[in-house]
Amino acid sequence: MNLELAKQNLLEKQTEITSRVDRTHNHIHHREEPVSADFSEQVTEMENEEIIHALDEEGRVELKQIQRALDRLNDRD
């Protein structure tokens, strides 16, 4: 695989993950719904929030890895 194609693939992946992280961030920090009065519903909401936080963190880790890979490729130029 040539370096330009590798860079292009990484940049596309970076754009995709950045969009996903933006959506999870907005979901986490801009919640407009009140907490449900039903306890079982609250449990489900908390589980969903944990998943959203995990996805957010996973995306941020992937973005750091992509940036390091891009930096290494740019150092080769």
C-alpha positions as CSV (number, residue, x, y, z in Angstrom):
1,M,0.0,0.0,0.0
2,N,1.4,3.4,-0.9
3,L,1.8,6.1,1.7
4,E,-0.7,8.4,0.1
5,L,-3.4,5.8,0.1
6,A,-2.7,4.9,3.7
7,K,-3.0,8.6,4.6
8,Q,-6.2,9.0,2.8
9,N,-7.7,5.9,4.5
10,L,-6.6,7.2,7.9
11,L,-8.1,10.6,7.2
12,E,-11.4,9.1,6.1
13,K,-11.5,7.0,9.3
14,Q,-10.5,10.1,11.4
15,T,-13.5,12.0,9.9
16,E,-15.9,9.1,10.5
17,I,-14.8,8.7,14.2
18,T,-14.7,12.4,14.8
19,S,-18.4,12.6,13.8
20,R,-19.2,9.6,16.0
21,V,-17.4,11.2,19.0
22,D,-19.2,14.5,18.4
23,R,-22.5,12.7,18.5
24,T,-21.7,10.8,21.7
25,H,-20.4,14.0,23.3
26,N,-23.6,15.8,22.4
27,H,-25.7,13.0,23.8
28,I,-23.8,12.9,27.0
29,H,-23.6,16.7,27.6
30,H,-26.9,17.9,26.1
31,R,-29.5,15.6,27.5
32,E,-32.8,17.3,27.5
33,E,-35.0,14.4,28.7
34,P,-35.9,14.3,32.4
35,V,-35.0,11.2,34.4
36,S,-37.7,8.7,34.3
37,A,-39.8,8.1,37.5
38,D,-39.9,4.3,36.8
39,F,-36.9,2.6,38.5
40,S,-36.5,-0.1,35.9
41,E,-36.4,2.6,33.2
42,Q,-33.8,4.5,35.2
43,V,-31.6,1.4,35.3
44,T,-31.9,1.0,31.5
45,E,-31.1,4.6,31.0
46,M,-28.0,4.3,33.2
47,E,-26.9,1.2,31.3
48,N,-27.3,3.1,28.0
49,E,-25.3,6.0,29.4
50,E,-22.5,3.7,30.4
51,I,-22.4,2.3,26.8
52,I,-22.4,5.9,25.4
53,H,-19.5,6.8,27.6
54,A,-17.6,3.7,26.6
55,L,-18.2,4.5,22.9
56,D,-17.0,8.0,23.4
57,E,-13.8,6.9,25.2
58,E,-13.2,4.2,22.5
59,G,-13.6,6.8,19.8
60,R,-11.2,9.2,21.5
61,V,-8.6,6.4,21.8
62,E,-8.9,5.5,18.2
63,L,-8.5,9.2,17.2
64,K,-5.3,9.4,19.1
65,Q,-4.0,6.2,17.4
66,I,-4.9,7.6,14.0
67,Q,-3.2,10.9,14.7
68,R,0.0,9.0,15.8
69,A,-0.1,6.9,12.7
70,L,-0.6,10.1,10.5
71,D,2.3,11.7,12.3
72,R,4.6,8.7,11.6
73,L,3.6,8.8,8.0
74,N,4.2,12.5,7.7
75,D,7.6,12.0,9.3
76,R,8.5,9.7,6.4
77,D,7.9,12.4,3.8
